[in-house]
Amino acid sequence: MKTKAIRESLSLGEGQSVEFIPDCGNIGVIGQTVCGFLNTSGGYVVCGVDDRGTAIGVEDPDAMGKSLEQGLQQGLSPGALVAVRAYEVEGKALLVIEVPAGKDLPYAFENVIYLRTGQTTRKADVETIRDMVLRKQVEPERWERRFSSADMNEDLDLNEIRSTLKEVTASGRFRFRDSDSPTAILEDLSVSRYGRLTNGGDVLFGTNPAVRYPQVRVRAAVFRTDKTGDTYQDMKSYEGPLVPVLEDVYSFILRNTPTVSRFRPTDLKRQDEPFYPSGAVREGLVNAFAHRDYSDFSGGITVHIYPDRLEISNTGRFPEGVTLAKLQKGTLSVLRNPDIAHVLYLRGYMEKIGRGSILIQRACTERGLPLPQWSEDDRGVTLTFFATEVTTEVTTEVTTEVTTEVMQIIGVLDGEMSRRELQDVLGLRNVEHFRKAYLQPAIQEGLVEMTIPDKPRSSKQRYRLTQRGLVLRGGESS
């Protein structure tokens, strides 16, 4: 297999610079090449391919990948988001290092600045370095790097810092100088300087950054019809540290979209899956959080769920160098918020810097859904997932499964109701019988949900129909 076929197999973006290196253990050569890509327009380093363009493979790619990430982390200055991923091409394990164009020029590897010229990497001359430094002084500091007004003693979410430390340490991608010091951890992640939190650090680790920056709130809504402005079936506003908010929004999408049941030939058990591929939805959400324009105080992220589609929108235009055509093919770009993206990558939320769009398209195709679409206008960028005939498929699947008791609770549940209200409407007195025969099966089938799922025994607990429950009751979401 020659280099062109390898590029195609790895879905490397057209027009992107690619360097093939046979020896993954040569961190010196790899680091110089990565540094050159950072200082120019980005590119890919593919390890495990010889000078003739033949894939020779990499031994123990997982261990080698972690070793490369740590070596690059220690050698590069300033720190940069460089993703290392293992792939298999015709039975050979290859390591691909994805390098976006850097935003903190000039970058150095082991205190030497390198540039990429055509297909070669060279040391930068004095005039080029001088030009880089002057340009950096002229360009305004990006929003995520500016200092936040957050108080490091009062406004930090220490649980988020601990969670990040645990996940990053377990991944082996990064080494912290002092795991016992929250301040040192934030400095190592480049979200704190001189004892002050940056805006990026506030978004990631502030207890409630929305107090200082209302544009970080995320709004999610479910519509009964395909027209915005019609009656909301469900609507929420989320605020807090970035990752917990991302997870809450993801859960909102899951509970407000149907579940599809499938029987695979090799498994007699039914497999329940979210209607929209979960990996594609997560990738779309992560991209919205990582690439949005946080400096726009009137902006934000919105999620709109309609009977026939799911829309994830964020403020800001496409990142530099990205067009609709390139996005569909996968392309590396200048990251709008590299510090935020770096933390997401280290925590395992962002695996592909420039090819997440390919993952999203592939997942939808494998699920038998139409290809998703990206669009751009003055309000921002929107990723739209399209459904097929949801109502027929979901109704057929659930009507053959549910009991008469579950159908009764679905028939009387109006808006949000308490357990006592439901029992009264159904004329049932025995609490235990109601829970076991009616309420619990309805929740387990995904037809009814709690309004406070984290506190199932709360005195303020209410119950409501999910989208599947509404469909089963009579197509109210269609």
C-alpha positions in Angstrom: 0.0 0.0 0.0 1.5 3.3 -1.1 1.2 6.7 0.5 -1.8 7.9 -1.5 -3.8 4.9 -0.6 -2.8 5.3 3.1 -4.0 8.9 3.0 -7.3 7.8 1.6 -7.7 4.9 4.1 -7.1 7.3 7.0 -9.4 9.9 5.5 -6.8 12.6 5.7 -8.1 15.9 4.4 -7.3 16.9 0.9 -4.6 19.5 0.6 -3.3 18.9 4.1 0.4 18.4 4.5 1.3 14.8 5.5 4.6 13.5 6.8 5.3 9.7 6.9 7.8 8.5 9.5 8.9 4.9 9.9 10.3 5.0 13.4 7.8 6.1 16.1 10.6 6.1 18.7 12.4 9.0 17.1 10.8 11.7 19.2 13.3 14.2 18.0 12.3 14.0 14.3 8.6 13.7 15.1 8.8 16.7 17.5 10.5 18.9 14.9 7.9 18.0 12.3 5.0 18.7 14.7 6.5 22.0 15.7 6.8 23.0 12.0 3.2 22.2 11.4 2.1 24.2 14.5 4.0 27.2 13.1 2.5 27.0 9.7 -0.8 25.6 8.5 -1.1 22.3 10.4 -0.9 18.8 9.1 -0.6 15.1 9.9 2.4 12.9 11.0 1.8 9.2 10.2 4.1 6.9 12.0 4.8 3.4 10.8 5.3 4.0 7.1 8.7 3.6 5.4 10.5 5.7 2.9 9.0 3.8 0.0 5.5 4.6 1.2 4.8 1.1 2.5 2.9 0.6 5.8 5.3 -1.4 8.1 3.3 -0.9 11.3 3.9 0.0 14.9 4.5 -2.4 17.8 2.2 -1.8 20.8 0.6 1.3 19.4 -1.3 2.2 22.6 1.9 2.4 24.7 3.8 4.1 21.9 1.0 6.6 21.5 1.1 7.6 25.2 4.8 7.9 25.1 4.6 10.2 22.0 2.0 12.4 23.7 4.1 12.8 26.8 7.3 13.4 24.8 5.6 16.1 22.7 4.0 17.6 25.8 7.4 17.9 27.5 9.3 19.1 24.4 6.8 21.7 22.9 6.7 25.2 24.1 4.1 26.7 24.5 1.8 23.7 25.1 -0.4 22.8 22.2 -3.3 20.5 21.3 -1.7 17.6 19.4 -3.9 14.5 19.1 -2.3 11.0 18.7 -4.5 8.2 17.5 -4.0 4.6 16.5 -5.5 3.2 13.3 -5.3 -0.1 11.5 -4.6 -0.2 7.7 -4.6 -3.6 6.0 -3.7 -5.3 9.3 -0.9 -2.8 10.2 -1.2 -0.5 13.2 -0.3 3.1 12.4 -0.1 6.1 14.7 -1.5 9.4 13.3 -0.6 12.7 15.0 -3.1 15.4 14.1 -1.6 18.9 14.4 -3.8 22.0 13.9 -2.2 25.3 13.0 -1.2 26.9 16.3 -2.5 30.1 17.7 0.4 30.9 20.0 3.3 31.4 17.6 6.2 30.9 17.7 6.3 27.3 18.9 9.6 25.6 19.8 10.5 22.0 20.3 13.3 21.5 22.8 14.0 25.3 22.6 14.4 25.4 18.8 11.7 26.9 16.5 10.9 24.9 13.3 9.0 25.8 10.1 7.4 23.7 7.5 8.3 24.5 3.9 6.7 22.3 1.3 7.5 18.8 2.3 10.5 19.6 4.5 11.0 20.8 8.1 13.7 23.4 8.8 14.9 25.6 11.6 13.4 29.1 11.5 15.8 32.0 10.7 16.1 35.1 12.8 14.0 37.3 10.5 11.1 34.8 10.4 11.1 34.5 14.2 11.2 38.3 14.5 8.2 38.5 12.2 6.3 35.9 14.2 6.9 37.8 17.5 5.8 41.2 16.0 2.6 39.7 14.5 1.8 38.2 17.9 2.2 41.6 19.5 -0.1 43.2 17.0 -2.9 40.6 17.1 -5.5 41.0 19.9 -5.4 38.4 22.6 -8.1 35.8 22.1 -11.0 35.7 24.5 -10.2 32.5 26.2 -6.8 33.8 27.2 -7.9 37.0 28.8 -8.2 37.1 32.5 -11.6 36.4 34.2 -12.9 38.4 37.1 -13.5 35.1 38.9 -12.0 34.7 42.4 -9.6 31.7 42.5 -10.6 31.1 46.2 -14.4 31.5 45.9 -15.5 30.7 42.3 -13.7 27.4 41.4 -15.5 24.1 41.2 -13.0 21.9 43.0 -15.0 18.7 42.0 -14.5 19.6 38.4 -10.7 20.0 38.9 -10.6 16.6 40.7 -12.6 14.9 38.0 -10.3 16.4 35.3 -7.2 15.3 37.2 -8.5 11.8 37.6 -9.5 11.4 33.9 -6.4 13.0 32.5 -4.1 10.9 34.7 -5.9 7.7 33.8 -5.5 8.5 30.1 -1.8 8.8 30.4 -1.8 11.7 28.0 -0.5 14.4 30.4 1.6 14.7 33.5 0.9 17.2 36.2 3.7 18.8 38.2 1.7 18.8 41.5 -1.5 16.8 41.6 -2.3 18.1 45.1 -2.5 21.8 44.1 -5.6 23.0 42.2 -3.6 26.2 41.2 -0.7 24.1 39.7 -3.2 21.9 37.8 -4.9 24.9 36.2 -1.5 26.4 35.3 -0.4 23.1 33.7 -3.6 23.2 31.6 -2.8 26.8 30.5 -6.1 28.1 32.0 -4.5 30.1 34.9 -1.6 32.5 35.0 -0.1 34.6 37.8 -2.6 33.3 40.2 -5.6 34.4 38.1 -8.1 32.4 36.1 -8.4 32.9 32.4 -11.8 33.1 30.7 -11.2 29.6 29.3 -10.5 28.4 32.8 -13.7 30.1 34.1 -15.8 28.4 31.4 -14.3 25.0 32.2 -13.9 25.2 36.0 -15.9 28.1 37.3 -18.7 27.1 39.7 -21.1 29.3 37.7 -19.4 31.2 34.9 -22.8 32.4 33.6 -22.8 34.9 36.4 -19.9 36.7 34.7 -20.6 35.6 31.1 -24.3 35.0 30.4 -23.5 33.8 26.9 -22.2 30.5 28.2 -25.7 29.3 29.0 -27.1 26.5 26.8 -30.8 26.5 25.9 -32.5 23.3 24.8 -36.1 22.9 23.6 -38.4 20.3 22.2 -41.1 21.4 19.8 -44.3 19.5 19.1 -44.3 20.5 15.4 -41.6 21.5 12.9 -42.2 25.2 13.5 -40.1 27.2 16.0 -42.3 29.2 18.4 -45.0 26.5 18.7 -45.8 25.0 22.1 -42.7 23.6 23.9 -42.9 20.0 24.9 -39.8 20.5 27.1 -37.4 23.4 27.6 -34.4 23.8 29.8 -31.5 26.3 30.3 -28.2 24.9 31.6 -25.4 26.7 33.2 -22.3 25.7 35.2 -18.8 24.2 34.3 -18.6 23.2 30.6 -18.3 19.4 30.9 -21.3 18.9 33.3 -23.4 21.2 31.1 -22.4 19.2 28.0 -23.4 16.0 29.7 -26.7 17.5 30.9 -27.5 18.7 27.3 -26.6 15.3 26.0 -29.0 13.6 28.5 -31.7 16.1 27.5 -31.4 15.0 23.8 -31.5 11.3 24.7 -34.6 11.6 26.8 -36.4 13.7 24.2 -35.7 11.5 21.2 -37.0 8.1 20.4 -35.3 4.8 21.2 -35.1 2.3 18.4 -35.1 -1.4 19.1 -33.2 -3.8 16.9 -32.6 -7.6 16.8 -29.2 -8.5 15.5 -28.7 -11.9 13.8 -26.1 -13.0 16.3 -28.0 -11.9 19.4 -31.5 -13.0 20.4 -31.9 -10.1 22.8 -33.4 -6.8 21.8 -30.9 -4.0 21.5 -32.2 -0.5 22.4 -30.4 2.4 20.8 -31.0 6.1 20.6 -32.6 7.1 17.3 -29.8 9.5 16.4 -26.3 7.8 16.7 -25.0 8.7 20.2 -21.4 9.0 19.1 -22.4 11.5 16.3 -24.6 13.5 18.7 -21.8 13.7 21.2 -19.3 14.7 18.6 -21.6 17.5 17.3 -22.1 18.8 20.9 -18.4 18.8 21.7 -17.6 20.7 18.5 -20.3 23.3 19.4 -18.7 23.8 22.8 -15.1 23.8 21.5 -15.5 26.0 18.4 -18.2 28.5 19.4 -17.4 32.2 19.7 -17.5 32.9 23.4 -16.7 36.6 23.0 -20.2 37.2 21.6 -22.2 38.3 24.6 -25.5 37.9 22.7 -24.6 34.4 21.5 -24.7 30.9 23.0 -25.5 27.3 22.1 -29.0 26.2 21.4 -30.4 22.7 20.9 -33.8 22.3 19.1 -35.5 19.0 18.8 -38.3 18.6 16.3 -40.3 15.5 15.2 -38.2 15.3 12.0 -34.8 16.7 13.0 -32.3 17.7 15.7 -30.4 21.0 15.4 -27.3 21.9 17.4 -26.3 25.6 16.9 -23.5 27.7 18.2 -22.5 31.3 17.6 -19.5 32.2 15.4 -18.6 31.5 11.8 -16.7 28.4 10.7 -13.2 28.3 12.0 -10.5 29.7 9.8 -9.8 27.6 6.7 -13.0 25.6 7.0 -15.7 25.7 4.3 -18.8 23.5 3.9 -17.1 21.4 1.2 -14.0 20.9 3.3 -16.1 20.1 6.4 -17.7 17.2 4.6 -14.3 15.7 3.7 -12.7 16.4 7.0 -10.0 19.1 7.4 -7.7 20.5 10.1 -8.2 24.1 11.0 -7.1 26.8 13.3 -8.9 26.1 16.6 -10.9 29.1 17.8 -10.5 28.0 21.5 -7.4 25.8 21.7 -7.1 25.9 25.5 -10.7 24.7 26.0 -10.3 22.2 23.2 -7.1 20.9 24.8 -8.8 20.1 28.1 -11.7 18.4 26.3 -9.2 16.3 24.4 -7.2 15.4 27.5 -10.5 14.3 29.2 -11.4 12.1 26.3 -14.3 14.2 24.9 -12.5 15.4 21.7 -10.7 12.6 19.8 -10.5 13.9 16.3 -9.4 17.5 15.7 -10.3 17.8 12.1 -12.2 14.7 11.1 -15.1 14.6 13.6 -17.4 15.5 10.6 -16.5 12.3 8.9 -17.3 10.3 12.1 -20.7 12.1 12.3 -21.5 11.3 8.6 -20.4 7.8 8.8 -22.4 7.1 12.0 -25.6 8.4 10.4 -25.1 6.4 7.2 -24.5 3.2 9.2 -27.8 3.9 11.1 -29.6 4.4 7.8 -30.3 8.0 8.3 -29.9 10.9 5.8 -26.6 12.6 5.8 -26.5 15.5 8.4 -26.0 19.0 7.1 -23.9 22.0 8.3 -25.1 25.5 7.6 -23.7 28.9 8.4 -25.3 32.3 8.6 -25.0 35.6 10.6 -26.3 33.9 13.7 -23.7 31.1 13.7 -23.2 27.5 12.6 -25.9 24.8 12.8 -25.5 21.0 12.5 -28.8 19.3 11.6 -29.5 15.6 12.0 -32.5 14.4 10.0 -34.9 11.6 11.0 -36.8 9.1 8.8 -40.2 7.8 9.5 -39.9 8.0 13.3 -43.6 7.8 14.3 -44.4 4.5 12.5 -41.2 2.7 13.7 -41.5 3.8 17.3 -45.2 3.1 17.5 -44.9 -0.4 16.1 -42.1 -1.1 18.5 -43.7 0.0 21.7 -47.3 -1.1 21.2 -46.3 -4.8 21.1 -44.3 -4.5 24.3 -46.3 -2.4 26.9 -48.9 -3.7 29.3 -52.5 -2.5 29.8 -51.4 -0.8 33.1 -48.7 1.1 31.3 -51.2 2.2 28.6 -53.5 3.4 31.3 -50.9 5.7 32.9 -49.9 7.0 29.4 -53.6 7.8 28.7 -54.1 9.9 31.9 -50.7 11.6 32.3 -51.2 15.2 31.4 -48.3 17.6 31.6 -46.4 17.0 34.9 -48.2 15.1 37.6 -47.2 13.7 41.1 -47.6 10.1 42.0 -50.6 10.9 44.2 -52.3 12.8 41.4 -51.8 9.8 39.0 -53.2 7.4 41.6 -56.2 9.5 42.2 -57.0 9.8 38.5 -56.6 6.1 38.0 -58.6 5.3 41.2 -55.8 3.3 42.7 -55.1 3.2 46.5 -52.2 0.7 46.9 -49.0 2.7 46.5 -46.8 -0.4 46.1 -49.0 -1.9 43.4 -49.1 1.4 41.5 -45.3 1.6 41.6 -44.6 -1.9 40.5 -47.4 -2.4 37.9 -47.8 1.0 36.5 -45.1 3.6 37.2 -41.8 1.6 37.1 -42.6 -0.3 33.9 -43.6 2.9 32.2 -40.3 4.5 33.2 -38.3 1.4 32.2 -39.8 1.4 28.8 -38.8 5.0 28.3 -42.4 6.2 28.0 -42.5 8.2 31.3 -39.7 10.2 33.0 -39.1 11.9 36.3 -38.8 15.7 36.4 -36.1 15.3 39.1 -34.2 12.1 38.1 -31.3 12.7 40.4 -33.7 12.7 43.4 -36.2 9.9 42.8 -37.7 10.2 46.3 -38.1 13.9 46.3 -41.4 15.3 47.7 -41.4 17.6 44.6 -41.0 14.7 42.2 -43.3 14.9 39.1 -43.8 12.6 36.1 -44.3 13.4 32.4 -44.5 11.6 29.1 -41.3 11.3 27.0 -41.5 11.8 23.2 -42.0 8.0 22.8 -44.9 8.2 25.3 -46.5 11.0 23.3 -46.1 9.1 20.1 -47.7 6.0 21.6 -50.6 7.9 23.0 -51.6 9.3 19.7 -48.9 10.9 17.6 -48.9 14.2 19.5 -45.3 14.9 18.5 -45.8 14.4 14.8 
